[in-house]
Amino acid sequence: MKSDSVDKAPRPTRIDLPRLLTIVARELEDEIVPALSNDRVRTSAQMLSGLLRYAIADLGDPVGDEGPLPALDIVVGPDGSLSPRLLEAVREELDAMTRRSAAETALPLLRRDDAAREALTLTPASVEAYLRHHPFSEHPIAIENIEQLFGGFSKETFLLSGKWADQPAKFILRRDKKDGAVETSVVDEFNVVSRLHALGMAVPPPLLVERDPTHFGQPVALTGWLPGKTASNTQGMVMTGEHVAGARELAAFLGQLHAVDPREAGLDLGAQGSARDHIMADIERSEQSWRQRSHPASPILLAAYAWLKANIPDLSAFSARIVHGDAGLHNIMIHDGRISAMVDWELTHLGDPAEDLAYCRTWVDQVLPWDQFLAIYYQHGGPEYQPDREGFYGVLADVRIAAFSANCVDIINHDEHPELAWAVGGTQYRRVFKTLVANRLLGLHDHAAKLADPQGIA
């Protein structure tokens, strides 16, 4: 049997802690403190900022504030004056503290320089000027306000407000990040959304895509804004009518999506092939991206990729379908109890529809009986669900996120301007999802062992 060998190339064994703390300090000083209106809380935040700067500087140049006193023959002379040796020691300590204070104040916090910030700054005037020279409509557009929305490991999302044809209008602009943890582009997303919108599916209306990064620093895609909000997919959430509506609408949408023949829709999404071929290619792309990054070696992910490649389900009777890849309640917009749009198509690929269902079931089970979800899914054209494939796709989903999170370590250590989201991904998310992967693998191993030896004789 062929086995995957462990990479021999040296890799960092841990995150660069000063850089990690620098990311936190920058977010605190640049984003959080300016937004605080309560004087007491603002002062506390500024104190935290000072402590972070102290810790960062101390990791690079420790200052011995309370070390043993130097051996001094005479401390005070007969005339009450301090000895020359003690005065010299006082000056040395003062100089050390002065250097450290200056170092803490001068910490650059991995900020972009003025030119880099300007290149990535979106203003109503700059966006409006671009749209005048690259119109997608015969009606004039005025941009009055831009708000960056929270979230995103590989894309930035902005809400644009203004007027279109002299009527109030809103738009959504998505922009690639320079070093995102996901390798797809807004250009790929726009292609998928455009094709699905042409089929009448509930996706944001596509308006414009700009591949040239010189205009906004990175490629961007513009879509129309739709009303609604997402239902939380947090574990342990309280069931509400909003969540139930979200689960029902998600079932209907996935049924419609999985009924689409990607070739008839004009979606390539990679080389032609069987569903199994696409799944293998997806696993290998993920593994290659993980191996190429510089981060701590992980027996858990090494074992997971080997297990996935050896345990792809038998899909000989199935044709490849469009898989959303992140089909949770957090990506379905609900307005007045109905879906307005399915968003966030950056992980879309061809494969087995069961992947989307296995992924969303964790949250759906908390708000809607699974048999009701499947009944709605089937009513809208979804193919028959195969529950025996749930274990495989559970591992695949967690491995994909764990690998993205592990890739964040490389970004933290080496990117010129690492972001807070990557810091969280490379620390907290990485540990959470690697734990999930390990528990899934061990559980599947124990289950297989029990089936092979039900009496526990071996």
N, C-alpha and C positions, 0 to 999 in steps of 0.2 A: 504494500500500500504506500502510495506517495504521501509524504508528510511535508508540511511547511516548516522550513528552518527558521530559527529565530535570528533576526538581524544581528550582525556582529558589530555594525558601526556604532561608535560611542554616541550616547544621547545624554542630555541633561537629566539628572535624577530628581530635580525638583524645580518648582517655579522660582524665578528670580524675585525674591521677596521685596527688595527695595523698589523694583519696578511695579509690583503689584500694589504696594502701599502708595506709590506715587499716583497711580490711576485713581485710587480712592480719594486721595487728597485733592487732586485736580477737580474731580467731580464735586467734592464738597465745596471747594472755594469758588469754582466757576459757575456751578449750576444751583446748588442747594442754598448756600448762604445768601446770595443775592435775592432769592425768592422768598426768604423768611421775613415775615412782617412783625412777628412777636419779638420784642427786644430781648427777653430772657432767653428764648430758644436760639435766637441769632447769636447772642453772646456765647452760649454753650457750644454752638456749632463752630464758632471761631476758635474757642479753646481746643476743641477736638482737632481742628486744622493745625494748630500750633503743636499739639502732641504728635500728630502724624509726621509733621516736618522733623520734629526732634527724633522720632524713631527711624525715619528714613536716613537722616544724616548719621545717626549713631551706628546703623548697620554698616555704613561705609567707613566711618572714622570714630570708633568708640572713644568717649571721653571718660576718664576715670575720676568721677566726682568724689568718690569716697575710698580712694586707695590708701595704702599705708603711708604714713608721713615719712618724708625723706630724713635720713640721719643728719641732724644738725648739731654741731658741737655747742654752739652758743645761740640761744634764742634772743635774750635781751642782755645788752651790755651793762656795765656798772652805772652808766649814766642814764639808763632807761631806754636807750635806742635799740632798734631791731638790728640784728646782725646782718652783715652784707649777704651771707649765704641764704638767710631766710628771706631777705628782700628779693634776691634773685629768684627764689622758688615762687614767691608771690607773683612776680612779673611773668614767670613761665606759665603759671596756672591762669592768670588773667589773659595772656596772649592766646592760650589754648581755647578758653571760653569765648573770646572775641572771634577767633577764627571759626569756631563752631556756629556761633550765632549768625555770622555772615554767611556761612555755608547754608544754614537752614533758610535764611531769607532769600538767598539766591537760587534755591532749587528751581530748575526750569519746569518741573512737573510734566515733562513730555508734551508741552504745549506746541501747537503749530505756530510757525512764524506768521507775520502779517500777510505775506503773499499767499501762503498756503490757506490761511483762514479766508482770505478774500476770494480765492478760487472756489471754495466750497460754500460760501455764504449765498443763500438764496434771498433775494429781496423782491418785493412786489414789482419794482421798476425793472429789474433784470429779467424776471420771468415774463412780464408783459412785453418787454422789448423783443425777447426771443419769439414769442407767439405772434407778434406783428410780422416778423420776417419769415416765420414758419407756420402759417395759418392752417388750421384743420377745419375751419369753418368760414363762410363768407360773412358771418356776423362778427362785429367787433367784440373783443374781450378785454376787460379791465380787471387787474389783480389788485386788491386792496389790502389783503392780509395773508400772511403765511404762518402756519403753526406746525411745528414738528411734533408728530405723534410719538407716544412712548413705544418702546420695543424694537426688536429687529437685530439679529446677529449678523446678517449679511446685507440687509437693505435698510435704507432710511425711508420713512414715510412722512409726507407733508400734506396738510390740509390747506388748500388754496381757496380763499374766499374773494368774491368780487362780483362782476356783472358780465353777462353774456347776452348779446342782443338786447341790451338795456334792461335785462331782468336779473334779479339776484341769482347768483350761481356759485356752486362749490365744485372743486375738482380735487382729485387725489394724485399726487406726484410721488413716484417711487424712484429712488436712486440707489445704484450699487454702492457698496462700501469698497474701498480700495483692497482691503484684505479681509473679506468676509469668511466665516467658517463654512459657508455653502458656496460651491463653485459656480452655480448657475447665475445668470444675469437677468435683469429686468427685461432685456430683449427676449429671452426665452419665455418668461412669464407672459409678456405682451402677445407673443405669437399664439400661445395656448388660449389666453382669454379672448383674443380676436376670433379664433376659430369656433370656440364654444358660444360666444355671443352671437355669431352668425347663425347658429343652430337654435337660437332663442332661449338659451339656458341663462339661469340667474347668476350672472357674473358682472363685474363692473364694466360699463360701456367703454370700449377702447377708443382713444382719441388720437394719440400721437406717441411715437417712440423716437428717441434720439440716441443713436449709437455713438456719435462723436463725443468723446469726453471733454473736449475743449470748451464746450458751452457752460456746463455745470459741474465740472470737475470729474464726473463719472457719467456713464450712460444713464438716461432717465426714461421713464414711461409715464404718460399722463392718461388718466381715465376719468370718467365722470364720477361724481359723488352720489351715493345712494343713502337714503335714510335708514336708520336701524342701529342696533348695537348687538354685540356678541354675547352669548350666554357663557358664563364661566364654566371651565372644565376642571376646576380645582377638586382634588380628591376630598370626599366628605362633605360636598356642598349640600345645602338644604334644597329639597325638591320644591320648585315653584312652577307656576304656569308657564313662565318664560322658558325655563329649562325643558319642560315637556314639549312645548311648541318647537324649541330648537331641535330636539331629538327627532321629532316627527318630520320636520322639514329637512333635516339632514338625511333621513332615510329616503325621502322622496328624491332629493337631489342626487344622492349617490346611485339610486336606481336608474335615473336618467343618464347620469354620466357613464356608468358601466355598460349601458345599452348602446353607447355610441361606438361605431366601428371607426377606429382612428384613421384608417386609410381613407374612408369616405369623407371624413372630416378634414382631410388634408394635413393630419398631424403625423409627423415622422417620429420625433422624440428619440432618435437614435436609429441604429441599423435595424433593418427588417429581420424578423426571426420569430421563433415561437415564444410563448409566455415564459417558458423555462430559460430560454436564451437571454431574454431581457432581464430576468431576475438575477441570473448569474452575472451578467454585465454590470448590473447595479451594485451587487455585492463587491465585485472586483474593483469598480471605480471607488467605492467607499474605502476599501482596504488599501488601495494604492495611495489615495489621498492621505490616509492615516499614517502609512509607512513613510511617506515622503516628508511629513512634518517632523520637526524636532521637538520631541516631548518624551516624558518618562515611558520606558518600555512597560507593557502591560500583558502579563500572561492571560488575564481575563479576556481582553479583546483578541489576542492571538488565538486563543481557544475558540472564541465565538465565531471568528471568520472561518476557521477550519471546519467547525461544526455546521455553519450555514451552507458552505459550499458542498458538504457531503450529505446534506439532508434536504435539498430542494424537493418539494413535493412533486409527485407525478402529475404533470399538467399536459400530458399528451392529447387529452380530449378537449383542451381549452385553448382559445385564441387569446392573444394579448389584448388587453383593454387599457383605457386611460386610468391611471391611479393618481389620485390627488397627492398622497404622500404625507399629508398633515391634516387629515379630515376629522378634526375635533370640533366641539361646540365653540371653541375659541375662534374659529375661522368662518363661522356662518353668521351672517348679519340678519337679524330678525326685526321686522317692523310690523306692528299691529298683528302679531301672531303668525306672520308669513315671512318666508325667506325673501330678502331683497337682493342678497348677493353672497356667493361663496368667494372668499378672498384667500390671498397668500398661496400662490401657485408655484413657488420656487422649487418645490421638491417633486413636481409632477414628472411622471415617467410612465412607460408602458410596462405592464406586468399582470398580476393576478388581482382581480377585484377583491378577493378575500383579504388582501393586505389592508385595504381601507377599513373593512368591517372589523377585523381583529383589532385594529388600532383604536377605533372609536368606541368599541364595546365597553372598555373600562369605565367610561363616563356615561354612556347610554344606560348601562345597567343600573345606575344610581337614580335615574329619573323616569325610565320607561321599560316595561318588560321586553326582553329581547325578542320574543315571538311576535309582539306587536310591531316592533321596529322592522323585523324581517318581512312581515306581511305588507307593510307600506312599501318597503324596498322592492318586493316582487311586483306589487301593483304598478310600479313605475318603470318596469322593464329590467330590473336587476337580475343577474343570473343566480342560480341556486348556490347558496352558501355552503361551504364544506367545513364543518367545525373541526375536523381532524387536522386542518392546516393552521389552526389558531396558534398552537405552540410555536411553530416555525416563524410566523409573522410577528409574534410577540417578541421573540429574540431579535428578529431583524430590525424592528422599530427601535428597540432600546439600544441596539448596537449602533445604529445610524446616529442617534442623538449622542451616545457616549463618545463616538468617534469625532463628531463635530465639537463636542466639549473638550476632548483631548487636543484637538487641533488649536483650540483657543490658547493652550499653554504656549505653543510656538508663537502665536501672535503676541501674547503678553511679553514674552522674552525678547522678541526681535522686531516687532512692528515699531515704526517711528512714532506713531501716535495711538497707542492701544486704548480701547474704550472700556468703560465700566462693564458693559454687557459681556465683553470677552473675559474680563477678570472674574465675573461671577460664573461664566460658563466653564472656564478653566479650573475653577476651584470647587464650588458647591455642586454645580450640575454634573461635572465630571465624576465626582464621588457618588452622587445619587444614582446616576444611570449605569455606571460600572457595577454598583451594588445590585441593581435590578438584573443586569445581564448575568452576573455570577449566580444569583439565586435562581434565575430561570434555567441556566445550564445545569446546575447541581440538581434542581428539581426534576428536570427531564432525564438526567442520568439515573437518579434514584428510581424514577418511575419505570424506566426501561429495565433496570436491574430487577425490580420486583416482578415485572412481567416475565422475564427470563427465568426467574427462580421464585415462584410464588410461595413455596414452602420455606424459603430462607435457608435452604440446605447448604448452599455453596458458601 
